[in-house]
Amino acid sequence: MWYQAFKFYDQHPPATPDDITAFRTPLPEAERANALNYLEPYSVQLSATRYCLPAHFYIPNELMQLWQYSVHGGITGNGQDFGYFSPAETVSYYFGYQFWYYAPNLLPIAFDGGGVFYCYDFGQSGPLIVMKDSGSDDLGVPVGSSLADVLAQELDH
């Protein structure tokens, strides 16, 4: 598998079917308050999402392979920290960091350890991986078309 070329610094059991189902499960009620912080005028728009990821989002094969190896964890790429999220955590970060409003086509899948997200950009014809600063409302910087390619390169961010 593609991920065997990289070192895991944090590894967990493989994803269960329930873990994978969490990708299409609404955000838990207890986590919903953060999704609206400072965006109260957009509460109707948020409610329309039913706290679910957009229907056009899907799990790319490479991410499914990674989750089937370790449901979440950390990989050291070429000088990079790739702390990747479980399926449920992707939903939590999508709403908690307000991607639903500021960057609705980006799916956060990992942190770099310095406040920058690795995201799939589902606004493209094929999922492109971008890096997006958690404190910025920009749409991210394209860094590759596969996780293996992204983790193999030395990023200047």
C-alpha positions, -999 to +999 in steps of 0.1 A: +000+000+000+011+036-006+014+045+031+041+018+037+067+042+023+062+065+054+068+063+091+039+063+114+045+080+147+009+074+160-009+043+149-043+029+160-065-001+151-081-003+117-114+015+111-145-005+118-176-003+096-191+020+123-161+043+120-166+045+082-203+051+086-195+082+107-184+100+075-220+103+065-234+107+101-245+141+113-223+160+136-231+150+172-255+175+190-228+182+217-204+196+190-228+218+171-223+251+190-188+257+175-202+254+140-221+287+145-196+308+165-197+343+151-219+332+122-253+335+139-269+353+109-262+321+089-280+297+112-306+289+086-279+280+061-262+258+087-294+241+096-299+233+059-268+211+060-284+189+087-249+189+101-238+164+074-210+166+049-220+177+014-235+149-007-207+153-034-180+145-008-167+109-009-139+089+006-110+087-019-095+052-022-062+063-007-079+077+024-100+045+028-069+024+026-053+046+053-083+043+076-084+005+070-048+004+082-052+028+112-084+047+118-065+079+127-029+087+135+002+104+125+027+100+096+060+117+091+065+125+055+095+143+039+099+166+069+062+169+073+038+161+101+006+146+089-018+140+118-048+126+101-083+124+114-108+096+117-140+097+097-159+112+126-132+137+132-134+149+096-170+158+102-161+175+135-134+196+119-155+205+089-182+221+111-161+231+141-136+251+119-165+264+098-155+250+065-192+246+058-193+284+055-158+297+045-146+268+023-176+244+017-158+223-009-128+216+013-127+184+035-101+187+063-084+153+067-052+162+087-033+188+106+004+196+099+012+203+135+013+240+130-023+251+125-025+242+088-050+217+075-045+192+047-078+191+028-093+174-002-108+201-026-140+186-039-147+218-060-122+204-086-129+177-112-107+153-093-099+157-057-069+179-053-051+181-020-046+217-007-032+231+025-053+257+043-043+278+073-069+274+100-068+311+108-074+322+072-104+323+050-084+317+018-092+286-003-059+269+003-027+262-016-027+232-040+000+208-030-007+176-049-031+151-063-024+121-040-014+117-004+017+097-014+028+126-037+021+152-010+039+133+018+069+126-005+076+162-013+093+187+009+067+214+013+076+251+017+047+265+037 
